[in-house]
Amino acid sequence: MATDIAIDDFEEHRPVLMGVAYRMLGRVADAEDVVQEAWLRWSGADRAEVRQPRAYLVRVTTRLAIDRLRQVQSRNEAYVGQWLPEPYVTDFGDTVPDTAEQAVLADSVSVAVLVVLESLSPLERAVFVLREAFGFPYAEIAVVLDRGEPAVRQLAGRARKHVDERRPRYEVDPAERRALTERFLAAAAEGDLQGLLSLLAPDARLVADSGGLSQAPLRVIESADKVARFLQGAARKSIADPSFRFLELNGGTALLALSGDKPDSVFQFDVADGRIQCVYIMRNPEKLVSLAEE
């Protein structure tokens, strides 16, 4: 019976734990490993001493994520080409009580924000995630990180300033994003240069992540003309037996390209003023594994 209660308590809070771990690490597999380790800690804990299971589990998960993040950041120093977060299926379901909170959570898991978070220190990132994404009070974050509240407020201020200076401020209707994604697919599939140019902002950028494991540009491509011409050329080298699916990834509509039934690429976009501001392409096969069964 005690074991059943422990499992029920953990499963109740799993979505929050996974949300914290993924925003900290940007990799689904790493986040799942951290959550699994949190479960092992929880299953072995003296629950008579745990007054607030959620607080305990978030504390354990955050500290494990900080340790893992330090290892990952060291590993990423030798990463080939551009780094992007692993695509993350976002279906908040009944865990989000209202549209406003869903918008906050979606923004905090967007590709653009996660790229910016990579430049924060592990502690700054933890404070930002707990405060901005999940609304934890400073006093609770101080307990999680074993820091004084003034120090936590200072970390939060630095992190927020850094993110605000670097993340794009785009607000777009989901229906508009979906329509642009559909038009992008049609133009790219046909190699329609003018069609692509009509969708791209003049200063559009393209960022691709292959990890050196598949073909993709290693540097950022800048300007609508260069981005469109790259996409037109890529369309001529079409994948074998291609098919496409629309998914909800990182808080917005994304396009999954498959070769047969195997994920080949994911396209995600920053959109503003009716134009695509940035094209993100994920081609690292190690970061597409979690989409194989979606």
Buried (B, 14 or more C-beta within 10 A) or exposed (E): EEEEEBEEBBEEBBBBBBBBBBBBBBBBEBBBBBBEBBBEBBEEBEBEEBEEBBBBBBBBBBBBBBEBBEEBBEEEEEEEBBBBBBBBEBEBEEEBEEEEBBEBBBBBBBBBBBBBBBEBBBBBBBBBBBBBBBEBEBEBBBBBBEBEBEBBBBBBEBBBEBBEEEBEEBEBEEEEBBBBBBBBBEBBEEBBBEBBBEBBBEEBBBBBBBBEBBEBBEEEBBBBBBBBBBBBEBBEEEBEEEEBEEBBBBBBBBBBBBBEEEBBBBBBBBBBEEBBBBBBBBBBBEBBEBBEEE
